[in-house]
Amino acid sequence: EEVKIQTIISWETDEPTLCQVFYVQGLIVGTDDDASSLLRETNPLTSHTQVIVGFAPATVYKFWVKCDDEAGNETRSEDFVLITPVKEKSIIDIILENFEGTFGWVKNI
């Protein structure tokens, strides 16, 4: 089963803006053209929230936000780093590991 991590990013701006989140796997230096991005907002807001679905577990991502206001002023946030959590074991995995630990001597017969 392929596990995907969901991440919620939220931020505030001091005036209504249209924003877009960009991200890359790893800490590579690149441009917006090298990055994946979420859809650009369609309504100017001061309180922003974006959800990214599909990050891999135990992976480093770099992300940033670009916004522009109604006057056409554009700004880019600093780069942020996110480390996704390691995949948790299911209860079946834990039970099987316990059986292997308890009855591991059977493999030697």
Biopython code that builds the backbone (N, CA, C, O; Angstrom):
import numpy as np
from Bio.PDB.StructureBuilder import StructureBuilder

atoms = [
    (1, "GLU", "N", (0.844, -1.182, 0.000)),
    (1, "GLU", "CA", (0.000, 0.000, 0.000)),
    (1, "GLU", "C", (0.887, 1.242, 0.000)),
    (1, "GLU", "O", (1.826, 1.347, 0.789)),
    (2, "GLU", "N", (0.586, 2.158, -0.874)),
    (2, "GLU", "CA", (1.368, 3.388, -0.961)),
    (2, "GLU", "C", (0.799, 4.419, 0.003)),
    (2, "GLU", "O", (-0.390, 4.734, -0.043)),
    (3, "VAL", "N", (1.649, 4.939, 0.870)),
    (3, "VAL", "CA", (1.222, 5.907, 1.871)),
    (3, "VAL", "C", (1.542, 7.316, 1.377)),
    (3, "VAL", "O", (2.639, 7.571, 0.879)),
    (4, "LYS", "N", (0.593, 8.216, 1.517)),
    (4, "LYS", "CA", (0.784, 9.616, 1.154)),
    (4, "LYS", "C", (0.504, 10.479, 2.378)),
    (4, "LYS", "O", (-0.408, 10.199, 3.156)),
    (5, "ILE", "N", (1.290, 11.517, 2.536)),
    (5, "ILE", "CA", (1.168, 12.430, 3.669)),
    (5, "ILE", "C", (0.408, 13.675, 3.233)),
    (5, "ILE", "O", (0.687, 14.245, 2.178)),
    (6, "GLN", "N", (-0.552, 14.094, 4.052)),
    (6, "GLN", "CA", (-1.299, 15.327, 3.792)),
    (6, "GLN", "C", (-0.724, 16.424, 4.683)),
    (6, "GLN", "O", (-0.486, 16.205, 5.871)),
    (7, "THR", "N", (-0.504, 17.590, 4.115)),
    (7, "THR", "CA", (0.081, 18.715, 4.846)),
    (7, "THR", "C", (-0.785, 19.945, 4.655)),
    (7, "THR", "O", (-1.221, 20.246, 3.544)),
    (8, "ILE", "N", (-1.033, 20.658, 5.755)),
    (8, "ILE", "CA", (-1.820, 21.886, 5.701)),
    (8, "ILE", "C", (-0.885, 23.060, 5.970)),
    (8, "ILE", "O", (-0.175, 23.088, 6.975)),
    (9, "ILE", "N", (-0.894, 24.020, 5.064)),
    (9, "ILE", "CA", (-0.066, 25.223, 5.193)),
    (9, "ILE", "C", (-1.003, 26.409, 5.301)),
    (9, "ILE", "O", (-1.906, 26.564, 4.478)),
    (10, "SER", "N", (-0.797, 27.254, 6.313)),
    (10, "SER", "CA", (-1.629, 28.449, 6.439)),
    (10, "SER", "C", (-0.755, 29.641, 6.790)),
    (10, "SER", "O", (0.287, 29.491, 7.427)),
    (11, "TRP", "N", (-1.185, 30.828, 6.371)),
    (11, "TRP", "CA", (-0.435, 32.058, 6.620)),
    (11, "TRP", "C", (-1.379, 33.244, 6.504)),
    (11, "TRP", "O", (-2.484, 33.127, 5.974)),
    (12, "GLU", "N", (-0.933, 34.375, 7.000)),
    (12, "GLU", "CA", (-1.694, 35.626, 6.962)),
    (12, "GLU", "C", (-0.939, 36.657, 6.133)),
    (12, "GLU", "O", (0.292, 36.667, 6.107)),
    (13, "THR", "N", (-1.687, 37.522, 5.459)),
    (13, "THR", "CA", (-1.097, 38.666, 4.772)),
    (13, "THR", "C", (-1.758, 39.931, 5.310)),
    (13, "THR", "O", (-2.887, 39.885, 5.798)),
    (14, "ASP", "N", (-1.059, 41.057, 5.223)),
    (14, "ASP", "CA", (-1.585, 42.292, 5.806)),
    (14, "ASP", "C", (-2.616, 42.991, 4.920)),
    (14, "ASP", "O", (-3.243, 43.962, 5.343)),
    (15, "GLU", "N", (-2.792, 42.501, 3.697)),
    (15, "GLU", "CA", (-3.832, 43.019, 2.818)),
    (15, "GLU", "C", (-4.286, 41.884, 1.914)),
    (15, "GLU", "O", (-3.581, 40.882, 1.791)),
    (16, "PRO", "N", (-5.440, 42.015, 1.281)),
    (16, "PRO", "CA", (-5.923, 40.937, 0.413)),
    (16, "PRO", "C", (-4.950, 40.656, -0.732)),
    (16, "PRO", "O", (-4.548, 41.564, -1.459)),
    (17, "THR", "N", (-4.585, 39.398, -0.877)),
    (17, "THR", "CA", (-3.654, 38.988, -1.924)),
    (17, "THR", "C", (-4.095, 37.666, -2.546)),
    (17, "THR", "O", (-4.881, 36.911, -1.976)),
    (18, "LEU", "N", (-3.561, 37.423, -3.727)),
    (18, "LEU", "CA", (-3.712, 36.130, -4.392)),
    (18, "LEU", "C", (-2.379, 35.407, -4.239)),
    (18, "LEU", "O", (-1.334, 35.955, -4.589)),
    (19, "CYS", "N", (-2.407, 34.183, -3.721)),
    (19, "CYS", "CA", (-1.165, 33.467, -3.422)),
    (19, "CYS", "C", (-1.133, 32.095, -4.086)),
    (19, "CYS", "O", (-2.151, 31.537, -4.495)),
    (20, "GLN", "N", (0.093, 31.586, -4.168)),
    (20, "GLN", "CA", (0.320, 30.249, -4.715)),
    (20, "GLN", "C", (1.480, 29.612, -3.956)),
    (20, "GLN", "O", (2.495, 30.261, -3.705)),
    (21, "VAL", "N", (1.326, 28.338, -3.591)),
    (21, "VAL", "CA", (2.365, 27.589, -2.876)),
    (21, "VAL", "C", (3.173, 26.790, -3.888)),
    (21, "VAL", "O", (2.617, 26.149, -4.780)),
    (22, "PHE", "N", (4.505, 26.837, -3.737)),
    (22, "PHE", "CA", (5.426, 26.060, -4.565)),
    (22, "PHE", "C", (6.214, 25.127, -3.649)),
    (22, "PHE", "O", (6.491, 25.481, -2.503)),
    (23, "TYR", "N", (6.579, 23.935, -4.139)),
    (23, "TYR", "CA", (7.367, 23.013, -3.326)),
    (23, "TYR", "C", (8.224, 22.106, -4.198)),
    (23, "TYR", "O", (7.899, 21.824, -5.351)),
    (24, "VAL", "N", (9.334, 21.656, -3.607)),
    (24, "VAL", "CA", (10.225, 20.698, -4.254)),
    (24, "VAL", "C", (10.624, 19.644, -3.231)),
    (24, "VAL", "O", (10.685, 19.917, -2.032)),
    (25, "GLN", "N", (10.892, 18.451, -3.712)),
    (25, "GLN", "CA", (11.397, 17.399, -2.837)),
    (25, "GLN", "C", (12.885, 17.617, -2.653)),
    (25, "GLN", "O", (13.612, 17.817, -3.627)),
    (26, "GLY", "N", (13.341, 17.579, -1.417)),
    (26, "GLY", "CA", (14.746, 17.804, -1.121)),
    (26, "GLY", "C", (15.023, 19.274, -0.903)),
    (26, "GLY", "O", (14.103, 20.087, -0.804)),
    (27, "LEU", "N", (16.288, 19.606, -0.831)),
    (27, "LEU", "CA", (16.685, 20.977, -0.566)),
    (27, "LEU", "C", (17.390, 21.601, -1.762)),
    (27, "LEU", "O", (18.241, 22.476, -1.604)),
    (28, "ILE", "N", (17.037, 21.152, -2.939)),
    (28, "ILE", "CA", (17.703, 21.639, -4.142)),
    (28, "ILE", "C", (17.432, 23.124, -4.351)),
    (28, "ILE", "O", (16.393, 23.646, -3.948)),
    (29, "VAL", "N", (18.372, 23.778, -4.978)),
    (29, "VAL", "CA", (18.195, 25.181, -5.352)),
    (29, "VAL", "C", (17.637, 25.190, -6.756)),
    (29, "VAL", "O", (18.190, 24.573, -7.667)),
    (30, "GLY", "N", (16.535, 25.894, -6.920)),
    (30, "GLY", "CA", (15.927, 25.936, -8.241)),
    (30, "GLY", "C", (15.021, 27.143, -8.367)),
    (30, "GLY", "O", (15.032, 28.042, -7.527)),
    (31, "THR", "N", (14.250, 27.146, -9.416)),
    (31, "THR", "CA", (13.332, 28.243, -9.669)),
    (31, "THR", "C", (11.905, 27.748, -9.525)),
    (31, "THR", "O", (11.666, 26.557, -9.329)),
    (32, "ASP", "N", (10.966, 28.668, -9.625)),
    (32, "ASP", "CA", (9.552, 28.282, -9.566)),
    (32, "ASP", "C", (9.212, 27.307, -10.686)),
    (32, "ASP", "O", (8.326, 26.466, -10.533)),
    (33, "ASP", "N", (9.914, 27.419, -11.813)),
    (33, "ASP", "CA", (9.658, 26.515, -12.934)),
    (33, "ASP", "C", (10.062, 25.081, -12.619)),
    (33, "ASP", "O", (9.522, 24.144, -13.207)),
    (34, "ASP", "N", (11.007, 24.898, -11.696)),
    (34, "ASP", "CA", (11.464, 23.561, -11.308)),
    (34, "ASP", "C", (10.554, 22.927, -10.260)),
    (34, "ASP", "O", (10.665, 21.732, -9.988)),
    (35, "ALA", "N", (9.665, 23.707, -9.676)),
    (35, "ALA", "CA", (8.876, 23.262, -8.526)),
    (35, "ALA", "C", (7.485, 22.809, -8.933)),
    (35, "ALA", "O", (6.967, 23.184, -9.985)),
    (36, "SER", "N", (6.896, 21.993, -8.071)),
    (36, "SER", "CA", (5.474, 21.688, -8.190)),
    (36, "SER", "C", (4.731, 22.836, -7.527)),
    (36, "SER", "O", (5.295, 23.545, -6.692)),
    (37, "SER", "N", (3.486, 23.020, -7.890)),
    (37, "SER", "CA", (2.735, 24.109, -7.260)),
    (37, "SER", "C", (1.277, 23.729, -7.107)),
    (37, "SER", "O", (0.756, 22.862, -7.809)),
    (38, "LEU", "N", (0.639, 24.400, -6.175)),
    (38, "LEU", "CA", (-0.801, 24.276, -6.013)),
    (38, "LEU", "C", (-1.460, 25.338, -6.878)),
    (38, "LEU", "O", (-0.806, 26.285, -7.316)),
    (39, "LEU", "N", (-2.735, 25.182, -7.120)),
    (39, "LEU", "CA", (-3.441, 26.171, -7.915)),
    (39, "LEU", "C", (-3.393, 27.536, -7.239)),
    (39, "LEU", "O", (-3.458, 27.644, -6.015)),
    (40, "ARG", "N", (-3.281, 28.546, -8.039)),
    (40, "ARG", "CA", (-3.274, 29.914, -7.526)),
    (40, "ARG", "C", (-4.672, 30.250, -7.012)),
    (40, "ARG", "O", (-5.674, 29.877, -7.622)),
    (41, "GLU", "N", (-4.727, 30.950, -5.899)),
    (41, "GLU", "CA", (-6.019, 31.355, -5.349)),
    (41, "GLU", "C", (-6.769, 32.226, -6.358)),
    (41, "GLU", "O", (-6.160, 32.916, -7.176)),
    (42, "THR", "N", (-8.090, 32.181, -6.285)),
    (42, "THR", "CA", (-8.901, 32.950, -7.229)),
    (42, "THR", "C", (-9.534, 34.184, -6.611)),
    (42, "THR", "O", (-9.996, 35.069, -7.331)),
    (43, "ASN", "N", (-9.561, 34.256, -5.269)),
    (43, "ASN", "CA", (-10.122, 35.414, -4.575)),
    (43, "ASN", "C", (-9.067, 36.010, -3.654)),
    (43, "ASN", "O", (-8.403, 35.271, -2.927)),
    (44, "PRO", "N", (-8.896, 37.326, -3.668)),
    (44, "PRO", "CA", (-7.934, 37.958, -2.748)),
    (44, "PRO", "C", (-8.367, 37.769, -1.291)),
    (44, "PRO", "O", (-9.509, 38.055, -0.933)),
    (45, "LEU", "N", (-7.444, 37.286, -0.458)),
    (45, "LEU", "CA", (-7.721, 37.010, 0.951)),
    (45, "LEU", "C", (-6.596, 37.543, 1.826)),
    (45, "LEU", "O", (-5.509, 37.852, 1.338)),
    (46, "THR", "N", (-6.868, 37.648, 3.125)),
    (46, "THR", "CA", (-5.803, 37.950, 4.086)),
    (46, "THR", "C", (-5.457, 36.724, 4.912)),
    (46, "THR", "O", (-4.374, 36.659, 5.493)),
    (47, "SER", "N", (-6.353, 35.754, 4.975)),
    (47, "SER", "CA", (-6.109, 34.505, 5.698)),
    (47, "SER", "C", (-6.099, 33.373, 4.675)),
    (47, "SER", "O", (-7.103, 33.121, 4.009)),
    (48, "HIS", "N", (-4.970, 32.699, 4.555)),
    (48, "HIS", "CA", (-4.767, 31.718, 3.490)),
    (48, "HIS", "C", (-4.524, 30.329, 4.074)),
    (48, "HIS", "O", (-3.850, 30.179, 5.094)),
    (49, "THR", "N", (-5.079, 29.323, 3.415)),
    (49, "THR", "CA", (-4.840, 27.930, 3.781)),
    (49, "THR", "C", (-4.777, 27.099, 2.514)),
    (49, "THR", "O", (-5.635, 27.209, 1.638)),
    (50, "GLN", "N", (-3.753, 26.267, 2.429)),
    (50, "GLN", "CA", (-3.605, 25.351, 1.305)),
    (50, "GLN", "C", (-3.327, 23.954, 1.851)),
    (50, "GLN", "O", (-2.666, 23.808, 2.880)),
    (51, "VAL", "N", (-3.825, 22.939, 1.175)),
    (51, "VAL", "CA", (-3.606, 21.548, 1.570)),
    (51, "VAL", "C", (-2.848, 20.847, 0.455)),
    (51, "VAL", "O", (-3.253, 20.875, -0.707)),
    (52, "ILE", "N", (-1.745, 20.222, 0.828)),
    (52, "ILE", "CA", (-0.970, 19.429, -0.127)),
    (52, "ILE", "C", (-1.185, 17.959, 0.223)),
    (52, "ILE", "O", (-0.938, 17.534, 1.352)),
    (53, "VAL", "N", (-1.642, 17.203, -0.747)),
    (53, "VAL", "CA", (-1.861, 15.769, -0.559)),
    (53, "VAL", "C", (-0.898, 15.046, -1.486)),
    (53, "VAL", "O", (-0.826, 15.358, -2.674)),
    (54, "GLY", "N", (-0.167, 14.092, -0.957)),
    (54, "GLY", "CA", (0.692, 13.315, -1.838)),
    (54, "GLY", "C", (2.164, 13.361, -1.498)),
    (54, "GLY", "O", (2.980, 12.821, -2.246)),
    (55, "PHE", "N", (2.535, 13.994, -0.386)),
    (55, "PHE", "CA", (3.931, 13.928, 0.033)),
    (55, "PHE", "C", (4.266, 12.501, 0.441)),
    (55, "PHE", "O", (3.420, 11.795, 0.991)),
    (56, "ALA", "N", (5.484, 12.079, 0.176)),
    (56, "ALA", "CA", (5.950, 10.752, 0.566)),
    (56, "ALA", "C", (6.388, 10.769, 2.035)),
    (56, "ALA", "O", (6.850, 11.800, 2.524)),
    (57, "PRO", "N", (6.251, 9.656, 2.735)),
    (57, "PRO", "CA", (6.707, 9.610, 4.132)),
    (57, "PRO", "C", (8.237, 9.655, 4.223)),
    (57, "PRO", "O", (8.940, 9.251, 3.296)),
    (58, "ALA", "N", (8.728, 10.149, 5.346)),
    (58, "ALA", "CA", (10.167, 10.205, 5.652)),
    (58, "ALA", "C", (10.955, 10.914, 4.545)),
    (58, "ALA", "O", (11.992, 10.425, 4.098)),
    (59, "THR", "N", (10.455, 12.053, 4.119)),
    (59, "THR", "CA", (11.060, 12.798, 3.019)),
    (59, "THR", "C", (11.148, 14.274, 3.377)),
    (59, "THR", "O", (10.305, 14.796, 4.106)),
    (60, "VAL", "N", (12.167, 14.938, 2.863)),
    (60, "VAL", "CA", (12.346, 16.374, 3.090)),
    (60, "VAL", "C", (11.767, 17.138, 1.902)),
    (60, "VAL", "O", (12.012, 16.789, 0.747)),
    (61, "TYR", "N", (11.004, 18.174, 2.196)),
    (61, "TYR", "CA", (10.463, 19.060, 1.166)),
    (61, "TYR", "C", (10.796, 20.498, 1.516)),
    (61, "TYR", "O", (10.856, 20.869, 2.688)),
    (62, "LYS", "N", (11.010, 21.296, 0.495)),
    (62, "LYS", "CA", (11.182, 22.739, 0.665)),
    (62, "LYS", "C", (9.974, 23.393, 0.011)),
    (62, "LYS", "O", (9.574, 23.010, -1.088)),
    (63, "PHE", "N", (9.380, 24.399, 0.702)),
    (63, "PHE", "CA", (8.258, 25.093, 0.097)),
    (63, "PHE", "C", (8.345, 26.591, 0.363)),
    (63, "PHE", "O", (9.014, 27.036, 1.296)),
    (64, "TRP", "N", (7.655, 27.358, -0.478)),
    (64, "TRP", "CA", (7.590, 28.808, -0.352)),
    (64, "TRP", "C", (6.273, 29.277, -0.956)),
    (64, "TRP", "O", (5.592, 28.524, -1.652)),
    (65, "VAL", "N", (5.926, 30.525, -0.682)),
    (65, "VAL", "CA", (4.672, 31.103, -1.141)),
    (65, "VAL", "C", (4.963, 32.379, -1.921)),
    (65, "VAL", "O", (5.805, 33.185, -1.526)),
    (66, "LYS", "N", (4.261, 32.549, -3.027)),
    (66, "LYS", "CA", (4.328, 33.806, -3.790)),
    (66, "LYS", "C", (2.940, 34.426, -3.789)),
    (66, "LYS", "O", (1.942, 33.752, -4.044)),
    (67, "CYS", "N", (2.891, 35.723, -3.496)),
    (67, "CYS", "CA", (1.616, 36.441, -3.442)),
    (67, "CYS", "C", (1.724, 37.747, -4.212)),
    (67, "CYS", "O", (2.797, 38.339, -4.330)),
    (68, "ASP", "N", (0.585, 38.175, -4.730)),
    (68, "ASP", "CA", (0.534, 39.525, -5.288)),
    (68, "ASP", "C", (-0.796, 40.165, -4.909)),
    (68, "ASP", "O", (-1.831, 39.504, -4.826)),
    (69, "ASP", "N", (-0.731, 41.479, -4.681)),
    (69, "ASP", "CA", (-1.930, 42.203, -4.273)),
    (69, "ASP", "C", (-2.631, 42.800, -5.490)),
    (69, "ASP", "O", (-2.189, 42.633, -6.626)),
    (70, "GLU", "N", (-3.730, 43.496, -5.226)),
    (70, "GLU", "CA", (-4.527, 44.047, -6.319)),
    (70, "GLU", "C", (-3.794, 45.155, -7.071)),
    (70, "GLU", "O", (-4.148, 45.458, -8.210)),
    (71, "ALA", "N", (-2.773, 45.771, -6.452)),
    (71, "ALA", "CA", (-1.991, 46.814, -7.112)),
    (71, "ALA", "C", (-0.874, 46.221, -7.980)),
    (71, "ALA", "O", (-0.163, 46.956, -8.666)),
    (72, "GLY", "N", (-0.724, 44.888, -7.950)),
    (72, "GLY", "CA", (0.303, 44.244, -8.766)),
    (72, "GLY", "C", (1.642, 44.059, -8.067)),
    (72, "GLY", "O", (2.599, 43.598, -8.689)),
    (73, "ASN", "N", (1.730, 44.407, -6.784)),
    (73, "ASN", "CA", (2.961, 44.187, -6.020)),
    (73, "ASN", "C", (3.101, 42.699, -5.723)),
    (73, "ASN", "O", (2.176, 42.068, -5.212)),
    (74, "GLU", "N", (4.265, 42.147, -6.048)),
    (74, "GLU", "CA", (4.493, 40.714, -5.848)),
    (74, "GLU", "C", (5.554, 40.494, -4.783)),
    (74, "GLU", "O", (6.529, 41.242, -4.699)),
    (75, "THR", "N", (5.357, 39.457, -3.965)),
    (75, "THR", "CA", (6.348, 39.112, -2.956)),
    (75, "THR", "C", (6.473, 37.599, -2.862)),
    (75, "THR", "O", (5.549, 36.860, -3.199)),
    (76, "ARG", "N", (7.630, 37.158, -2.399)),
    (76, "ARG", "CA", (7.922, 35.729, -2.229)),
    (76, "ARG", "C", (8.368, 35.523, -0.800)),
    (76, "ARG", "O", (9.185, 36.285, -0.283)),
    (77, "SER", "N", (7.841, 34.505, -0.164)),
    (77, "SER", "CA", (8.227, 34.202, 1.213)),
    (77, "SER", "C", (9.632, 33.619, 1.251)),
    (77, "SER", "O", (10.217, 33.295, 0.217)),
    (78, "GLU", "N", (10.153, 33.495, 2.446)),
    (78, "GLU", "CA", (11.398, 32.747, 2.609)),
    (78, "GLU", "C", (11.104, 31.281, 2.355)),
    (78, "GLU", "O", (9.943, 30.876, 2.303)),
    (79, "ASP", "N", (12.152, 30.481, 2.197)),
    (79, "ASP", "CA", (11.991, 29.037, 2.027)),
    (79, "ASP", "C", (11.758, 28.394, 3.388)),
    (79, "ASP", "O", (12.393, 28.761, 4.378)),
    (80, "PHE", "N", (10.847, 27.437, 3.427)),
    (80, "PHE", "CA", (10.571, 26.662, 4.626)),
    (80, "PHE", "C", (10.867, 25.198, 4.335)),
    (80, "PHE", "O", (10.737, 24.749, 3.197)),
    (81, "VAL", "N", (11.260, 24.463, 5.351)),
    (81, "VAL", "CA", (11.577, 23.045, 5.191)),
    (81, "VAL", "C", (10.599, 22.223, 6.012)),
    (81, "VAL", "O", (10.281, 22.558, 7.153)),
    (82, "LEU", "N", (10.130, 21.146, 5.410)),
    (82, "LEU", "CA", (9.191, 20.231, 6.044)),
    (82, "LEU", "C", (9.769, 18.826, 5.947)),
    (82, "LEU", "O", (10.195, 18.398, 4.874)),
    (83, "ILE", "N", (9.782, 18.114, 7.055)),
    (83, "ILE", "CA", (10.196, 16.708, 7.061)),
    (83, "ILE", "C", (8.963, 15.891, 7.387)),
    (83, "ILE", "O", (8.395, 16.023, 8.470)),
    (84, "THR", "N", (8.548, 15.050, 6.459)),
    (84, "THR", "CA", (7.335, 14.260, 6.680)),
    (84, "THR", "C", (7.620, 13.093, 7.625)),
    (84, "THR", "O", (8.746, 12.597, 7.677)),
    (85, "PRO", "N", (6.610, 12.655, 8.369)),
    (85, "PRO", "CA", (6.825, 11.576, 9.338)),
    (85, "PRO", "C", (7.048, 10.220, 8.660)),
    (85, "PRO", "O", (6.690, 10.011, 7.501)),
    (86, "VAL", "N", (7.648, 9.317, 9.421)),
    (86, "VAL", "CA", (7.865, 7.948, 8.971)),
    (86, "VAL", "C", (6.534, 7.211, 9.011)),
    (86, "VAL", "O", (5.707, 7.463, 9.887)),
    (87, "LYS", "N", (6.327, 6.303, 8.067)),
    (87, "LYS", "CA", (5.100, 5.515, 8.033)),
    (87, "LYS", "C", (4.951, 4.718, 9.326)),
    (87, "LYS", "O", (5.881, 4.042, 9.765)),
    (88, "GLU", "N", (3.768, 4.810, 9.924)),
    (88, "GLU", "CA", (3.505, 4.044, 11.143)),
    (88, "GLU", "C", (3.201, 2.597, 10.784)),
    (88, "GLU", "O", (2.686, 2.300, 9.706)),
    (89, "LYS", "N", (3.528, 1.715, 11.702)),
    (89, "LYS", "CA", (3.248, 0.300, 11.486)),
    (89, "LYS", "C", (1.789, 0.014, 11.807)),
    (89, "LYS", "O", (1.217, 0.590, 12.732)),
    (90, "SER", "N", (1.197, -0.884, 11.030)),
    (90, "SER", "CA", (-0.174, -1.304, 11.317)),
    (90, "SER", "C", (-0.149, -2.317, 12.455)),
    (90, "SER", "O", (0.905, -2.864, 12.778)),
    (91, "ILE", "N", (-1.276, -2.563, 13.047)),
    (91, "ILE", "CA", (-1.375, -3.530, 14.147)),
    (91, "ILE", "C", (-0.975, -4.922, 13.670)),
    (91, "ILE", "O", (-0.416, -5.700, 14.442)),
    (92, "ILE", "N", (-1.252, -5.242, 12.421)),
    (92, "ILE", "CA", (-0.874, -6.560, 11.880)),
    (92, "ILE", "C", (0.643, -6.670, 11.791)),
    (92, "ILE", "O", (1.204, -7.717, 12.112)),
    (93, "ASP", "N", (1.323, -5.591, 11.355)),
    (93, "ASP", "CA", (2.790, -5.599, 11.302)),
    (93, "ASP", "C", (3.377, -5.825, 12.690)),
    (93, "ASP", "O", (4.341, -6.576, 12.840)),
    (94, "ILE", "N", (2.809, -5.187, 13.697)),
    (94, "ILE", "CA", (3.311, -5.317, 15.072)),
    (94, "ILE", "C", (3.113, -6.740, 15.582)),
    (94, "ILE", "O", (4.012, -7.307, 16.202)),
    (95, "ILE", "N", (1.944, -7.318, 15.325)),
    (95, "ILE", "CA", (1.678, -8.696, 15.764)),
    (95, "ILE", "C", (2.638, -9.670, 15.080)),
    (95, "ILE", "O", (3.177, -10.566, 15.730)),
    (96, "LEU", "N", (2.854, -9.500, 13.774)),
    (96, "LEU", "CA", (3.771, -10.392, 13.056)),
    (96, "LEU", "C", (5.201, -10.263, 13.574)),
    (96, "LEU", "O", (5.904, -11.266, 13.699)),
    (97, "GLU", "N", (5.641, -9.038, 13.877)),
    (97, "GLU", "CA", (6.982, -8.844, 14.441)),
    (97, "GLU", "C", (7.104, -9.530, 15.799)),
    (97, "GLU", "O", (8.141, -10.118, 16.104)),
    (98, "ASN", "N", (6.054, -9.461, 16.615)),
    (98, "ASN", "CA", (6.082, -10.134, 17.923)),
    (98, "ASN", "C", (6.160, -11.647, 17.766)),
    (98, "ASN", "O", (6.901, -12.306, 18.495)),
    (99, "PHE", "N", (5.402, -12.208, 16.820)),
    (99, "PHE", "CA", (5.471, -13.648, 16.578)),
    (99, "PHE", "C", (6.863, -14.059, 16.107)),
    (99, "PHE", "O", (7.401, -15.071, 16.554)),
    (100, "GLU", "N", (7.445, -13.269, 15.199)),
    (100, "GLU", "CA", (8.786, -13.585, 14.708)),
    (100, "GLU", "C", (9.807, -13.525, 15.833)),
    (100, "GLU", "O", (10.723, -14.344, 15.891)),
    (101, "GLY", "N", (9.647, -12.550, 16.730)),
    (101, "GLY", "CA", (10.563, -12.434, 17.860)),
    (101, "GLY", "C", (10.397, -13.584, 18.841)),
    (101, "GLY", "O", (11.378, -14.102, 19.375)),
    (102, "THR", "N", (9.153, -13.977, 19.075)),
    (102, "THR", "CA", (8.877, -15.041, 20.032)),
    (102, "THR", "C", (9.199, -16.424, 19.478)),
    (102, "THR", "O", (9.761, -17.258, 20.188)),
    (103, "PHE", "N", (8.854, -16.675, 18.233)),
    (103, "PHE", "CA", (9.027, -17.990, 17.649)),
    (103, "PHE", "C", (10.116, -18.023, 16.584)),
    (103, "PHE", "O", (10.117, -18.902, 15.723)),
    (104, "GLY", "N", (11.039, -17.073, 16.637)),
    (104, "GLY", "CA", (12.125, -17.009, 15.672)),
    (104, "GLY", "C", (13.012, -18.237, 15.694)),
    (104, "GLY", "O", (13.627, -18.561, 14.678)),
    (105, "TRP", "N", (13.099, -18.933, 16.823)),
    (105, "TRP", "CA", (13.945, -20.115, 16.943)),
    (105, "TRP", "C", (13.476, -21.231, 16.022)),
    (105, "TRP", "O", (14.248, -22.136, 15.706)),
    (106, "VAL", "N", (12.214, -21.179, 15.586)),
    (106, "VAL", "CA", (11.685, -22.236, 14.717)),
    (106, "VAL", "C", (12.417, -22.219, 13.365)),
    (106, "VAL", "O", (12.575, -23.268, 12.741)),
    (107, "LYS", "N", (12.864, -21.046, 12.910)),
    (107, "LYS", "CA", (13.579, -20.953, 11.633)),
    (107, "LYS", "C", (14.891, -21.721, 11.672)),
    (107, "LYS", "O", (15.385, -22.130, 10.621)),
    (108, "ASN", "N", (15.474, -21.931, 12.853)),
    (108, "ASN", "CA", (16.770, -22.603, 12.979)),
    (108, "ASN", "C", (16.654, -24.121, 12.988)),
    (108, "ASN", "O", (17.682, -24.798, 12.995)),
    (109, "ILE", "N", (15.475, -24.673, 12.989)),
    (109, "ILE", "CA", (15.304, -26.137, 13.048)),
    (109, "ILE", "C", (15.428, -26.746, 11.678)),
    (109, "ILE", "O", (15.314, -27.963, 11.531)),
]
sb = StructureBuilder()
sb.init_structure("model")
sb.init_model(0)
sb.init_chain("A")
sb.init_seg("    ")
for serial, (resi, resn, name, xyz) in enumerate(atoms, 1):
    if name == "N":
        sb.init_residue(resn, " ", resi, " ")
    sb.init_atom(name, np.array(xyz, "f"), 0.0, 1.0, " ", f" {name:<3s}", serial, name[0])
structure = sb.get_structure()
